Amino acid sequence: MRLCIKVGGALVETTEGRARLAAMLRRAITRGEECILVHGGGKQIAEVATRLGLEERRHEGLRITDAATARVVTWVLAGEVNKGIVAALVTSGIQAIGICGADLGFFTPTRKTSDVDLGYVGTLTPNDVDGRVIDNLLASLVIPVVATIGPEQGSAGDDPFLNVNADEAAGPIAAALRCDLLLLLSDIPGVLDKNGDCIEHIDEARAHELIQDGTIRGGMIPKIRAALDACRAGVGSVRIAPLEGDTAIEDALAGRGTEIRIEDEDAKDITLGG
């Protein structure tokens, strides 16, 4: 089975979290699973931006990224966060390498359009991703650790890289790599209803309803959109699951969290709105 696993939160912020992640990935590899790791790093970006006096602004869970912030995102994600994860994996005995969109031409995002100016924020489709880059790494038993920044299509060499939300990037990456399963590991149990209970399954129509009534909001909106985009693009299954404990990956594979799926072809025509 080929897994694309998106992680953030404590699993990338702390030494203990990275060690837990490495242990889980080592067990997955032992079971014969191919793993691609996609990571965020929003807290670390916010901390550095604050120290530099840069204001944090968001729209529907996405970071508004001016030129100065875009350079901070590159420093933090492709630098400290990415290499910290790689070091933890290598220390645990896993062959790993950190990459972003620029490395080997892995992916080239386009500027994301919105009703507000998001700045240097990018978006990806599976066609923007060169899956051969990862196929070659996996064939060599190397785990790629992906920071979701990359040069804008057609940009000059000195332009800031585009910042692609890690949840949104994971879907096209998983699709381009023909992954059997995309796991979006989060700091919450899954998608919660208004009573705080985890919803086991969500299709596109239900996702639309939950966004419209405010049940799904903030940073969960790009997660849901990413999950549905991955389903449309052919990823076998998508699951939003909790990070807690030492067996988060195993628990998600066993069915913990929320499964996102598209029930029928008609549902694909629904446009998710805020």
C-alpha positions in Angstrom: 0.0 0.0 0.0 1.2 3.5 -0.8 0.4 6.1 1.8 0.5 9.9 1.7 0.6 11.1 5.2 0.2 14.8 6.1 1.3 15.8 9.6 1.5 19.0 11.6 1.2 20.1 15.2 3.1 18.3 17.9 4.5 15.7 15.6 6.7 18.3 13.9 7.0 20.9 16.6 8.8 18.9 19.3 11.7 16.5 19.6 9.4 14.0 21.3 6.8 14.4 18.6 9.3 13.8 15.8 10.6 10.7 17.5 7.0 9.3 17.8 6.5 10.0 14.1 9.7 8.3 13.2 8.7 5.2 15.2 5.2 5.0 13.5 6.8 5.4 10.1 9.4 2.7 10.8 6.5 0.3 11.7 4.7 1.2 8.5 7.8 0.5 6.5 8.2 -2.8 8.2 4.7 -3.7 7.3 5.7 -3.1 3.6 3.9 0.2 3.1 5.4 2.9 1.0 5.2 6.3 2.7 5.3 9.9 1.5 5.3 12.4 4.3 3.9 15.9 3.8 4.2 18.4 6.6 3.0 21.8 7.8 4.6 24.1 10.3 2.2 26.9 10.9 3.1 27.5 14.6 6.8 27.7 13.8 6.1 30.2 10.9 4.0 32.3 13.2 6.6 32.4 15.9 9.4 33.6 13.5 7.1 36.0 11.8 6.1 37.5 15.2 9.7 37.9 16.2 10.3 39.8 12.9 7.3 42.0 13.5 5.2 40.6 10.7 1.4 40.5 11.2 -0.4 37.2 10.8 -3.5 37.4 8.7 -5.8 34.5 7.6 -8.7 34.0 5.3 -10.8 30.8 5.5 -7.9 29.1 7.3 -5.3 30.1 4.8 -2.3 32.3 5.7 -2.2 35.6 3.7 1.4 35.7 2.5 3.1 38.9 1.5 6.6 38.9 0.1 8.3 39.1 3.5 6.2 36.4 5.0 6.7 34.2 1.9 10.5 34.3 2.6 9.9 33.4 6.2 7.7 30.5 5.1 10.6 29.2 2.9 13.2 29.6 5.7 11.1 27.8 8.3 9.3 25.1 6.3 12.1 24.0 3.9 14.7 24.7 6.6 14.2 24.2 10.3 11.0 22.1 10.1 11.8 20.0 7.2 15.4 19.2 8.2 14.3 18.6 11.8 11.9 15.9 10.6 14.5 14.3 8.3 17.1 14.2 11.0 14.6 12.4 13.4 13.8 9.8 10.7 17.5 9.2 9.8 18.4 8.9 13.5 15.7 6.2 13.8 17.2 4.2 11.0 14.9 5.4 8.1 16.4 6.6 4.9 14.8 10.0 4.3 15.3 13.1 2.3 13.7 16.6 2.5 12.4 18.2 -0.6 10.1 21.1 -1.7 8.7 21.9 -5.1 11.9 23.3 -6.4 13.9 20.1 -5.8 14.2 18.0 -9.0 11.2 20.0 -10.3 8.9 18.1 -8.1 6.0 20.5 -8.3 5.2 24.0 -9.6 2.2 25.7 -8.1 0.1 28.5 -9.6 -1.1 31.6 -7.8 -4.3 30.9 -5.8 -7.2 33.2 -6.6 -9.7 34.3 -4.0 -12.1 37.1 -3.1 -9.2 38.6 -1.1 -5.6 39.0 -2.1 -3.8 36.1 -0.6 -0.4 37.2 -1.8 2.2 34.5 -2.4 -0.2 31.6 -1.8 -0.2 28.8 -4.3 -2.4 25.9 -5.4 -1.7 22.6 -7.0 -3.3 20.1 -9.3 -2.0 16.6 -10.0 -0.8 17.8 -13.4 1.5 20.3 -11.6 3.3 17.4 -9.8 6.0 15.2 -11.3 5.4 11.9 -9.6 8.5 10.3 -11.2 10.6 12.2 -8.7 9.0 10.4 -5.8 8.7 7.0 -7.6 12.5 7.0 -8.0 13.0 7.8 -4.3 10.5 5.1 -3.1 12.2 2.6 -5.4 15.4 3.3 -3.6 13.6 2.8 -0.2 13.9 6.5 0.6 11.0 8.3 2.3 10.5 11.8 0.9 9.6 14.5 3.4 7.8 17.3 1.6 7.7 21.0 2.4 4.8 22.4 0.4 6.5 25.5 -1.1 7.6 25.9 -4.7 8.4 28.4 -7.5 5.4 29.8 -9.2 4.9 28.7 -12.8 6.6 31.2 -15.1 8.1 33.2 -12.3 11.5 34.9 -12.4 14.2 33.2 -10.4 14.3 35.7 -7.6 10.6 35.8 -6.9 9.5 34.4 -3.5 8.2 30.8 -3.6 4.5 30.2 -3.3 3.2 28.9 0.0 0.8 26.0 -0.6 -1.3 25.0 2.3 0.0 21.6 3.3 -3.5 20.0 3.6 -4.4 21.3 0.1 -1.1 20.2 -1.4 -1.4 16.7 0.0 -4.3 15.8 -2.2 -2.8 16.6 -5.6 0.5 15.0 -4.4 -1.3 11.8 -3.3 -3.2 11.7 -6.6 -0.1 12.2 -8.8 1.7 9.5 -6.9 -1.3 7.1 -7.2 -1.6 6.7 -3.5 -4.0 4.1 -2.0 -4.7 6.3 1.0 -4.3 9.9 2.1 -4.1 10.5 5.8 -4.6 14.0 7.1 -3.4 13.7 10.7 -4.8 16.5 12.9 -4.9 17.7 16.5 -8.6 16.9 16.7 -10.4 13.5 16.5 -11.7 14.2 13.0 -14.6 16.3 11.7 -16.8 17.1 14.6 -20.6 17.8 14.6 -22.2 20.6 16.6 -22.2 18.3 19.7 -18.5 17.7 19.4 -18.8 14.1 18.3 -16.7 12.7 15.5 -18.5 12.2 12.2 -17.5 8.8 10.8 -18.2 9.4 7.1 -18.8 12.6 5.1 -19.6 12.8 1.4 -19.5 16.0 -0.7 -23.1 17.0 -0.2 -22.8 16.7 3.6 -19.5 18.6 3.5 -21.2 21.5 1.7 -24.0 21.6 4.3 -21.5 21.6 7.2 -19.5 24.4 5.7 -22.6 26.5 5.0 -24.0 26.1 8.5 -20.6 26.9 10.2 -20.0 23.4 11.6 -16.9 23.1 9.5 -14.9 26.3 9.7 -11.4 27.8 9.9 -8.5 25.5 9.2 -10.9 22.5 8.7 -12.2 24.0 5.5 -9.0 23.5 3.5 -8.7 20.0 5.0 -12.1 19.0 3.7 -11.5 20.6 0.3 -8.2 18.9 0.0 -9.8 15.5 0.9 -12.5 15.9 -1.7 -10.1 17.1 -4.4 -8.0 14.0 -3.7 -11.1 11.8 -4.0 -12.0 13.4 -7.3 -8.4 12.9 -8.6 -8.5 9.2 -7.9 -7.0 8.6 -4.4 -8.5 5.4 -3.1 -9.4 6.7 0.3 -9.0 9.9 2.5 -9.2 10.0 6.2 -8.9 12.9 8.7 -7.7 11.3 12.0 -6.2 12.4 15.3 -2.5 12.6 16.1 -2.7 11.5 19.7 -0.8 8.6 21.1 2.0 6.5 19.7 -0.1 4.6 17.1 -1.9 7.4 15.2 -1.1 6.0 11.8 -2.1 2.5 12.8 -5.3 3.8 14.4 -6.2 5.7 11.3 -5.6 2.7 9.1 -8.0 0.8 11.4 -10.7 3.3 10.8 -10.3 6.0 13.5 -11.3 9.5 12.5 -13.5 10.7 9.6 -13.5 9.1 6.2 -14.1 11.5 3.3 -15.6 10.1 0.2 -17.6 11.0 -2.9 -20.8 9.0 -3.1 -21.7 9.4 -6.8 -20.8 11.3 -9.9 -23.5 14.0 -9.4 -21.9 15.0 -6.1 -18.8 16.0 -8.0 -20.6 19.1 -9.4 -21.1 20.6 -6.0 -19.0 23.7 -5.3 -17.9 24.1 -1.7 -18.3 27.7 -0.4 -17.6 29.5 2.7 
